[in-house]
Amino acid sequence: MPQKHYTPPLSRFNVCALYHEAKARGIPMTRLANHLLEAASKESPGWKVAQAREAMRVREEPTVPNPAWAAADAQVRQAWADLERLQAQYGLEALTNVEHLHRTMRGFKVAQGKLGQ
């Protein structure tokens, strides 16, 4: 599970200035904010600490896939396939309903109650 990081709120004035500058440059506000922060703090001690921690974090991430996930993914894919098959079958039965006495979906469900069982 990813760690949650503190995200300080920006002042309304700074957000307004970022918005108008990003709009003038034709880029997203987040890209502009990242560019400005990188340019302002690239040589600072905090920048160097963050770089070192990021390098350590990247090395610590596992590179071997978990085989349990493959089995779980296969089960989920099978469940979705079963659901799609049942939805298609139910839709086909609804389209080919020959029960003229049961013109509502409630009547159809009563007449075709065995379909989902």
N, C-alpha and C positions, 0 to 999 in steps of 0.2 A: 504494500500500500504506500503510495507516495506521501512524503511528509508535507505537512501544511506549513507554509511560511507566512511570516507577518507581512502584510501588504499595507503600508501606510496610506491613508487617504490623502489625496491632493486637494489643495484649496480650490475653491470654485474659480478664482481668477486664473490659476495655473491651467486648469482644465479648459477654460475658455480660450486662453492664449494658445494652448496646444491644438485645440480644435481648429482655430482659424489658421494657424501656421501650417498644420497638416493639410487642410483644405487647399490652401494656396499652393503647396508643393505637390498636391495630388497623391499623397501617401496616407496610410492609416496612422492614427494618433499613436498607437502602440509602437510602431516602427520609428516614428519621430522621437518619442520619449526615450526609447532604447538608444537611439543614435546620440541624442543630447547627453544622456547620462554617461554613456561610454566615453564620449569626447571629453566630458568634464572630469571624469574620475579615473581615466585609464592609467595614470602613473601614481595614483594614491596608494597608501599602505592597505587600505581596505580592499582595493581592487586586487592587489597581490594575494591577500589572504583568501578572497573569494575564488581566485584562479586556482590556488593550491587545493582548496577544499573540493572544487569541481573536478579537478584531476583525480583526486582520491576517490570521489564518488563514482566516477566513470570506471575506475579500475575495480571497484568492489561489486559492481553489478554482475550477476551470473550470466555466463555466456552459453550455458548448456540448457536446452529446453527441457521442461519438466514433462516426463512421459505421462504423468497422470492427467495433464491438461489435454493431451491428444485423445485419450480415452473419453474424457468428459466432453470435449468438442464433438467427438463422433456421436455420442449419445444425444447431444443437443441438436445436431444436424438431423439425426434420425427422427427425433421428436417433431422438429419443424416439418420434415417431409411427410410424416404421418398426419400432422395437422392439415397440411395443404391437400393431401389426398382426401381426407374426410370432408374438408370444405368443398372440394370439387365434386365429390359424390353427393353431398347435400344439395349443392347448387343445381346439379343435373337432375336430381329427384324433384326439386322445386320447379324446374322448367318443364319437366315432362309429367307433371301431376295430372292424372286423368280423372281425379275425383271431382266430378262436377258438383257434387253435393257439398264439397268442402272448399269453397272459393276463398276463404281467408287463410292466412298463415296458421292461425290457431287450429283450424280444421285440418290443414295439411299436417301439422305436427301430430295431431291426434291420429290421423289416418296412417301416417308413416312413422309412428313411435318407435318401431323396431330398428330404425336406421342407425341411431347412435348407440345402440346397446350391443 
